[in-house]
Amino acid sequence: MSSQLPATRVLDFLSNRRFHQSFTLPPSPETGRNRPHRFSYSDFGDSSSNAVVLFCGGLMGTRLCYSPLDQLANAYNVRIIHVDRPGIGEMVPQLLAYLDIPYVSLASHSGGSIYLLNTLLAYPHLLHPHKPYICLFAPWVRPTHSKVAFWQVTSQLPASVIGKFATVTKLVNYNVVRLIGMSGSLTNSWPRENPAPLQLLAQPTPHSRATSTVSRHSHHDLALDDANVVKELRKCITMFLFSEPLDGVSADAQLFLNKPRSVPWCAPSLLWSDIDHFVPMLSKIVEEDDRLAGHYRTLTIDAFHAEHDHMVGERGRQWFDNCWLPGRSSTSSARSNSTEPVHQYSHQSYEYRSEVVKGTDHDYILDPAFGVSELWLQRVRDSIPPPVEAEEVVVTQLTQSYEEEAAKRFIGSVVGSVKGYAALACLGGENGQELTMADEMHIDPQRAKQLTENLASITSRINSANKSNRHVRLIAVSKLKPANDILALHQPPNPLHTHFGENYVQELLEKSKLLPRSIRWHMIGGLQSNKCKQLAEQVPNLWCVSSVDSAKKANELEKGRKALLARAGAAEKLRVMIQVNTSGEAEKSGVDPADATTLCRHVLLMCPSLDLLGLMTIGALAKSRETSAENGNEDFVKLRDTRDQVAKELGWEEGRLELSMGMSADFEGAVGMGSDEVRVGSQIFGERPQKKDAVIQENN
């Protein structure tokens, strides 16, 4: 092969239009974008495939830097969309709509994980509903956790210096490298996340790139086992990279190093400060986001770490993995590229698998020579049904508006009742078997229709009051209402609503035995200490107790949930909220605002089977009647101030402690004042009967 031929073929490959696409977002004054915004992206691999990856590259990881994956992606029938920077706002859904791509899997390398995680929080419904899959390669960890000396020193530089990262990089590329070459000691002293993060080894490894792919030759194929081709590829990618504006690279450097601290790590409506804060937020969204109705709500997440990672280090890797550790750890027999076992952490919302890839470092981990790229693309392909099967899956998805789909669902759900048949609910046993209700439970179709309309109306009002576009949990308070009403709104496998609240322990215990295990129960009424242990132990799907107002009650809940966790491995920690008496009324339960931090600390330190979720209040009735979206409520202001003070004293990030405030009379005002959860009963289920007249289940 002549010396000219590799350069010609590489230039022909990199100049292909697939790597030089662009899209323009129109102006959007309401979001602060007054001019059109143009961005570049690459679209490579198998362009006809329905298995699509939205890829987020690392620092300086522009659209060309991962182009060597093209042949491997083609071989596995996977299409890769790599935006120079995907952002965390409007860009992703508009680009995918433009490309007519309904669903994607997500993948990232290094600092691209920040963009991936924000995209995941903002648009979880863009993952495939059949088997949502995410993959992170050598995910970035801040120096405060990784303790990597270079980055600890760098992060101490003034923000203005870090903001000139692109300028310094260009200087090194154009001047220093020309004088001393890329093998010089100066450039080798820097961590190597420089041009072409998908760095191809200069010499092939025993696991050659040629043999690691399924054969599918085309005129775009490059001989990646040829050292001359690899050399030209790295040279040309660098040339293309520095021929375009690099202003965003400096912003990335500031983002990754959190310097200055004013640089936002996330979208304003989805506040999170680091990975350990992100994971519980993701779980909450996966469990509760209405856009995921009909989707499989357990994400599969792979993290592939480099064996020798100069950017993140061993401490950083361990810290990142530990953030995903709410469930039990086990070892997997899945195919592995490392000498270590695959660690798998299980949670109701995700399956997290972590693997260290033998022989790799931070920059080279995606080189096809190591095989992990092949494993990743195979899992992408396996996670998305082929087109024929996909059509069958898509038919079952919710594609209509909330109200239309609810009505459609109930036509099918209650038709059996109209004909005199029973509606049977599925109960998930501890070993995954399906059971049916002991007694037939009938649903009146007219009642179901009315409940559906009421729920849709409340949801619409919450959305209208929610100016910050954050997720607000709606608890449908079913106190003294029959289980039939709850079943009308919650029929597996695609229930209309999931979170239901009860005020009386005995009523909750009885209903939980009749109704599907997929319901998430909330105990929102006053608690007696002698009933706490029974409640926490006997209701596996008790999602939260919102009325904890003493250390004694917390201790009893801890005993009950600890016993359940020891007996049933699939059970979760019990979420609790501390009830705060913001009105000062003697008849109201709740701790004094000044004592809230003490009780929160007790839960955190003494109750390992409990998970502190936030603070709850029931405001004074007179104030509630005056509350609206426009008029504030003193009790809500006090709870918000108390939350901020508790978070400060605990050293927690803003937004980590939730607020539960607002009921039927004042929920819109509560949402407007920042409530993360509202409790609505009578406006959904109607007026309640007297307690003596209430029944657990209505029969024909």
Stockholm file with secondary structure:
# STOCKHOLM 1.0

chainA/1-700         MSSQLPATRVLDFLSNRRFHQSFTLPPSPETGRNRPHRFSYSDFGDSSSNAVVLFCGGLMGTRLCYSPLDQLANAYNVRIIHVDRPGIGEMVPQLLAYLDIPYVSLASHSGGSIYLLNTLLAYPHLLHPHKPYICLFAPWVRPTHSKVAFWQVTSQLPASVIGKFATVTKLVNYNVVRLIGMSGSLTNSWPRENPAPLQLLAQPTPHSRATSTVSRHSHHDLALDDANVVKELRKCITMFLFSEPLDGVSADAQLFLNKPRSVPWCAPSLLWSDIDHFVPMLSKIVEEDDRLAGHYRTLTIDAFHAEHDHMVGERGRQWFDNCWLPGRSSTSSARSNSTEPVHQYSHQSYEYRSEVVKGTDHDYILDPAFGVSELWLQRVRDSIPPPVEAEEVVVTQLTQSYEEEAAKRFIGSVVGSVKGYAALACLGGENGQELTMADEMHIDPQRAKQLTENLASITSRINSANKSNRHVRLIAVSKLKPANDILALHQPPNPLHTHFGENYVQELLEKSKLLPRSIRWHMIGGLQSNKCKQLAEQVPNLWCVSSVDSAKKANELEKGRKALLARAGAAEKLRVMIQVNTSGEAEKSGVDPADATTLCRHVLLMCPSLDLLGLMTIGALAKSRETSAENGNEDFVKLRDTRDQVAKELGWEEGRLELSMGMSADFEGAVGMGSDEVRVGSQIFGERPQKKDAVIQENN
#=GR chainA/1-700 SS CCSHHHHHHHHHHHTSGGGSEEEEECCBGGGTBCSCEEEEEEEEECTTCSCEEEEECCTTCCTTTTGGGHHHHHHTTCEEEEESCCCSSSHHHHHHHHTTCCCBEEEEETTHHHHHHHHHHHCGGGBCSSSCEEEEESCCCCHHHHCCHHHHHHTTSCHHHHTTHHHHHHHIIIIIHHHHCTTSHHHHTSCSCCSCSSCCCSSCCSSCTTTTSCCCCCTTCCCTTCHHHHHHHHHHHHHHHHTSCCHHHHHHHHHHHTCSTTSCSSCTTSCCCSHHHHHHHHHHHHHHCGGGTTSCCCEEEEEEEEEECTTTHHHHHHHHHHTTCSSCEEEECSCCSSSSCEEEEECSSEEEEEEEEEEEETTTTTCGGGSHHHHHHHHHHHHSCCHHHHHHHHHTSCCSCHHHHHHHHHHHHHHHHHTTCCBCCEEECTTSCEEECSSCBCCCHHHHHHHHHHHHHHHHHHHHHCTTCCCCEEEEECTTSCHHHHHHHCCTTSCSCCEEEESCHHHHHHHHHHSCTTCEEEECSCCCHHHHHHHHHHCTTEEEEEEECSHHHHHHHHHHHHHHHHHCTTCCCEEEEEEBCCSCCTTSCSBCGGGHHHHHHHHHHHCTTEEEEEEECCCCHHHHHHCCSSSCCHHHHHHHHHHHHHHHHHTCCTTSSEEECCCTTTHHHHHHTTCSEEEECHHHHCSCCCGGGCCSSCCC
#=GC SS_cons         CCSHHHHHHHHHHHTSGGGSEEEEECCBGGGTBCSCEEEEEEEEECTTCSCEEEEECCTTCCTTTTGGGHHHHHHTTCEEEEESCCCSSSHHHHHHHHTTCCCBEEEEETTHHHHHHHHHHHCGGGBCSSSCEEEEESCCCCHHHHCCHHHHHHTTSCHHHHTTHHHHHHHIIIIIHHHHCTTSHHHHTSCSCCSCSSCCCSSCCSSCTTTTSCCCCCTTCCCTTCHHHHHHHHHHHHHHHHTSCCHHHHHHHHHHHTCSTTSCSSCTTSCCCSHHHHHHHHHHHHHHCGGGTTSCCCEEEEEEEEEECTTTHHHHHHHHHHTTCSSCEEEECSCCSSSSCEEEEECSSEEEEEEEEEEEETTTTTCGGGSHHHHHHHHHHHHSCCHHHHHHHHHTSCCSCHHHHHHHHHHHHHHHHHTTCCBCCEEECTTSCEEECSSCBCCCHHHHHHHHHHHHHHHHHHHHHCTTCCCCEEEEECTTSCHHHHHHHCCTTSCSCCEEEESCHHHHHHHHHHSCTTCEEEECSCCCHHHHHHHHHHCTTEEEEEEECSHHHHHHHHHHHHHHHHHCTTCCCEEEEEEBCCSCCTTSCSBCGGGHHHHHHHHHHHCTTEEEEEEECCCCHHHHHHCCSSSCCHHHHHHHHHHHHHHHHHTCCTTSSEEECCCTTTHHHHHHTTCSEEEECHHHHCSCCCGGGCCSSCCC
//
